[in-house]
Amino acid sequence: KMEATAACANKSDPLLELFSLFDATEEMDVYSNIEKVCTGAYKLSGYDVYDEGTLGMDAATERQITAEYLDGGSVWNYANSNDDTATIERVASTVATSRLLAWPDHHALEHCDIGAAMCCSAVSRTDPVANDPNAEVCYVDIKASKRTARVRDGYSIYTQDQANDVYCEAFAWGTDGGSMQSALKGNALFQAGFANMLDGSVEQIPGAPLCGCLDRMPVVTNAKCTQVTSTDSTVNVTFDKSLGVFDSSLALGTISTSDCGDIVDHYRALEGGEDTPESLYVAGRVVGATGCTEATTSFLSSKGLEFSATGTD
């Protein structure tokens, strides 16, 4: 488009133009400003499905049901059937696949700096089980999720017998807040945390939230990787010369959900295919079938304790 614009004649390097426009001193400054333009469009388009008008409030009890549910409570976790989940079913069949769902305001989902989150459920209320257990728990750092646990500090160490006990599902958007995966992380949360509940996956691992940023969740051996994206969505950007500001709007295309394989490999791909401090952190949270001993040893060592792996993996 620069080549087709008369005012841009002899100015064929968009990055240099953006350096000048943003008064940037390094390339990352340019990318950071582009990210802000994109995230501005996402915020304007976001549908707050988790607020009091939709999923946030239980009409029968007038209680904050989404907040309790994400902490592992509410009728959605403890009822014996799906009789009270009509609202979730309605969202699943309508806006979850046609609207950008805003990220909820919940302590377990604040400051997901790593760009990844996970949901883990300990119980299935359906027979046969819809989501087979796919992971073992290594440990829970209660201090990381103290607002959920309502305990200031503590930890739980689990032994492993190579038999999966819990069901975990993770999703990631990486450190690029302007990506479409980042825009649709609220949709991914709905899929991993709410739609799965309709299949019977309920109740959190004790001391941890049902869903949360990866650093607030238990360290586990495995997690299903879910990706929600839209390859035909675009962000339309205009520049108001008189005000010197960008305006942006999202043209949302088709939302698709897919299995992205191994969550660690998927996250590494989001980061350009290279090992980064962030990708290594993810690998330290979803550690593989034989990774609990090393992970638990490292965790207890940070507390000045030793770990005996006898009887574990």
C-alpha positions in Angstrom: 0.0 0.0 0.0 2.9 2.3 0.6 4.0 1.8 -3.1 0.5 2.7 -4.2 0.3 5.9 -2.1 1.7 9.1 -3.8 2.7 10.6 -0.5 4.9 7.6 0.2 7.0 7.9 -3.0 10.6 7.0 -2.4 9.7 5.8 1.1 9.7 2.0 0.7 10.7 0.9 4.1 7.7 0.8 6.4 9.8 -0.1 9.5 11.8 3.1 9.1 8.7 5.1 8.6 7.2 3.7 11.8 10.5 4.4 13.6 10.0 8.0 12.8 6.3 8.1 13.5 6.6 6.5 16.9 9.8 8.3 17.8 11.3 4.9 18.5 14.9 4.2 19.4 14.8 0.5 18.8 12.8 -2.1 16.8 11.0 -3.5 19.8 9.5 0.0 20.5 7.9 -0.1 17.0 6.5 -3.6 17.7 5.2 -2.5 21.1 3.3 0.4 19.6 1.8 -1.9 16.9 0.7 -4.3 19.6 -1.1 -1.4 21.3 -2.9 -0.5 18.1 -4.1 -4.1 17.7 -5.1 -4.7 21.4 -7.1 -1.4 21.2 -9.2 -3.0 18.4 -9.6 -6.2 20.4 -10.8 -4.4 23.5 -13.5 -2.5 21.5 -14.7 -5.7 20.0 -14.7 -7.8 23.2 -18.0 -9.3 24.4 -18.0 -9.5 28.2 -19.6 -12.9 28.5 -18.2 -13.3 32.0 -19.9 -10.3 33.5 -23.1 -10.2 35.6 -25.4 -10.0 32.6 -24.4 -13.4 31.1 -22.3 -15.9 33.0 -21.2 -13.8 35.9 -24.3 -14.0 38.1 -26.4 -16.9 39.2 -30.0 -15.7 38.9 -31.3 -18.2 41.5 -28.9 -17.2 44.3 -27.8 -13.8 43.0 -24.2 -14.8 43.7 -21.1 -14.3 41.6 -21.1 -17.7 40.0 -18.2 -17.3 37.5 -15.8 -16.1 40.1 -16.7 -19.0 42.4 -16.6 -21.5 39.5 -13.1 -20.5 38.5 -12.0 -21.0 42.1 -13.5 -24.5 42.0 -16.8 -23.8 43.7 -20.5 -23.0 42.8 -23.3 -25.2 41.6 -21.5 -25.6 38.3 -18.8 -27.7 40.0 -20.8 -29.5 42.6 -24.3 -30.2 41.1 -25.0 -33.8 40.1 -26.2 -32.8 36.7 -26.2 -30.0 34.1 -29.6 -28.8 35.1 -28.2 -25.3 36.0 -26.0 -24.8 33.0 -28.4 -23.6 30.4 -26.6 -20.3 30.2 -23.3 -21.9 29.4 -24.9 -24.1 26.8 -26.4 -21.1 25.2 -23.1 -19.3 25.1 -21.4 -22.4 23.7 -23.9 -22.6 20.8 -23.9 -18.9 20.0 -21.3 -16.2 20.9 -18.4 -18.6 21.7 -18.0 -19.2 18.0 -19.0 -15.9 16.6 -17.8 -13.2 19.0 -14.5 -12.2 20.6 -15.0 -13.1 24.3 -13.3 -10.6 26.7 -10.9 -11.9 29.3 -12.6 -12.1 32.7 -11.6 -10.0 35.7 -10.5 -12.7 38.1 -7.5 -12.9 40.4 -6.4 -16.3 39.0 -6.3 -14.8 35.5 -4.6 -11.5 36.3 -1.1 -10.8 34.9 -0.6 -13.8 32.7 2.7 -12.5 31.8 3.9 -15.8 30.3 1.0 -15.8 27.9 -0.4 -19.2 28.9 -3.2 -20.6 31.0 -4.6 -24.0 32.0 -7.6 -25.6 33.5 -7.4 -28.8 35.5 -10.3 -30.8 36.9 -10.2 -33.6 39.4 -13.6 -35.2 38.9 -16.0 -36.3 36.2 -19.7 -36.5 36.8 -20.5 -38.4 33.6 -20.4 -42.1 33.0 -18.7 -42.9 30.7 -16.1 -40.2 31.3 -16.1 -37.7 28.4 -12.6 -36.4 29.1 -10.3 -39.2 30.2 -7.7 -38.2 32.8 -4.6 -37.2 31.0 -2.2 -36.1 33.7 -0.6 -36.6 37.1 0.0 -33.8 39.6 3.5 -33.2 40.7 2.9 -30.5 43.3 0.7 -27.5 44.1 2.3 -24.3 45.3 -0.5 -22.9 47.4 1.2 -19.5 47.9 0.8 -18.9 44.1 -2.9 -19.4 44.4 -3.5 -18.1 48.0 -6.6 -16.2 47.1 -8.2 -19.3 45.7 -7.0 -21.5 48.6 -7.7 -18.9 51.2 -4.5 -19.9 52.8 -1.4 -17.6 52.8 1.2 -20.3 52.1 1.8 -24.0 51.8 2.3 -26.7 49.3 1.1 -30.2 48.4 3.4 -32.9 47.1 2.0 -35.7 45.1 3.4 -39.2 44.4 3.2 -40.6 40.9 2.2 -44.2 39.8 2.1 -43.6 36.0 -1.8 -43.7 36.2 -3.4 -40.4 35.2 -5.7 -39.0 37.8 -6.8 -35.5 36.6 -7.7 -33.8 33.3 -5.8 -30.8 32.3 -6.2 -28.6 29.2 -3.9 -25.7 28.4 -3.9 -22.9 25.9 -1.3 -20.2 25.0 -0.9 -16.9 23.2 2.7 -16.2 24.0 4.2 -12.8 24.7 2.7 -11.1 21.6 -0.3 -9.3 22.9 -1.3 -8.3 19.4 -1.7 -11.8 18.0 -5.0 -13.3 17.2 -4.4 -16.1 19.7 -4.1 -13.3 22.3 -7.3 -11.7 21.1 -9.2 -15.0 21.4 -7.8 -16.2 24.7 -11.2 -15.5 26.3 -12.7 -17.9 23.8 -10.0 -20.5 24.6 -10.8 -20.1 28.3 -14.5 -20.8 27.6 -13.6 -23.9 25.7 -11.1 -25.3 28.2 -13.0 -24.3 31.4 -16.7 -24.0 30.7 -17.5 -26.1 27.6 -15.5 -29.0 29.2 -17.7 -28.7 32.3 -20.7 -29.5 30.1 -18.9 -32.7 29.3 -18.6 -33.5 33.0 -15.1 -32.2 33.9 -15.5 -30.5 37.3 -13.8 -29.6 40.6 -10.3 -28.1 40.9 -7.2 -29.8 42.3 -7.2 -28.8 46.0 -5.3 -25.6 46.7 -5.4 -24.4 43.1 -8.0 -22.7 40.9 -10.0 -24.6 38.3 -8.5 -22.4 35.7 -5.7 -19.8 36.0 -2.5 -18.4 34.5 0.1 -21.1 34.3 2.0 -19.9 37.3 -1.0 -20.3 39.5 -1.8 -23.8 38.4 -0.4 -27.1 39.7 2.7 -28.5 38.0 1.5 -31.5 36.0 2.9 -34.2 33.7 0.7 -33.4 30.7 -2.1 -31.1 29.4 -4.2 -31.2 26.2 -3.2 -28.3 24.0 -6.2 -26.3 22.7 -5.8 -23.5 20.1 -8.5 -21.0 19.3 -7.7 -18.7 16.4 -9.1 -17.1 13.3 -6.9 -17.0 10.2 -9.2 -14.7 8.2 -9.6 -12.0 10.7 -8.0 -8.6 10.1 -7.3 -5.4 12.0 -8.1 -2.3 10.0 -5.9 0.6 10.9 -6.3 4.3 10.0 -4.2 7.3 11.0 -5.7 10.6 12.0 -3.1 13.1 10.9 -4.7 16.0 12.7 -4.7 14.3 16.0 -1.5 12.2 15.4 -3.2 9.0 16.5 -4.1 5.6 15.1 -7.6 4.2 15.1 -8.2 0.4 14.7 -11.1 -1.9 14.3 -11.3 -5.7 14.2 -13.0 -7.5 11.3 -13.6 -10.9 13.0 -13.6 -13.9 10.6 -14.3 -17.5 11.4 -13.3 -18.7 14.8 -11.8 -22.2 14.8 -10.8 -24.5 17.7 -8.2 -27.2 17.2 -5.9 -29.6 19.1 -2.4 -28.1 19.0 -0.5 -31.2 20.1 2.1 -30.7 22.8 1.6 -27.5 24.8 5.4 -27.0 25.3 6.1 -27.4 21.5 3.2 -25.2 20.7 4.4 -22.4 23.0 7.9 -22.7 21.6 6.4 -22.3 18.1 4.6 -19.1 19.2 7.9 -17.7 20.4 9.5 -18.3 17.0 10.6 -21.9 17.4 13.5 -21.1 19.8 13.9 -21.8 23.5 13.3 -18.6 25.4 13.0 -18.0 29.2 9.3 -18.1 28.7 9.2 -21.4 26.8 11.5 -23.0 29.3 9.2 -21.8 32.1 6.2 -23.5 30.3 8.3 -26.7 30.1 8.9 -26.5 33.8 5.1 -26.4 34.5 4.0 -29.2 32.1 6.9 -31.6 32.7 6.2 -34.8 30.9 5.6 -38.3 32.2 8.9 -38.6 34.0 9.5 -35.0 34.9 7.9 -34.7 38.4 10.9 -35.8 40.4 13.1 -33.0 38.9 10.4 -30.4 39.2 9.5 -31.3 42.8 13.1 -31.5 43.8 13.8 -28.0 42.4 10.7 -26.6 44.1 11.5 -28.0 47.5 15.1 -27.0 47.1 14.0 -23.4 46.9 12.5 -23.9 50.4 15.7 -25.4 51.7 14.2 -28.9 51.7 15.3 -32.2 50.1 12.9 -34.5 48.1 13.1 -38.3 48.3 11.8 -39.7 45.0 11.3 -43.2 46.4 8.0 -44.6 45.2 7.4 -41.9 42.7 8.3 -41.6 39.0 
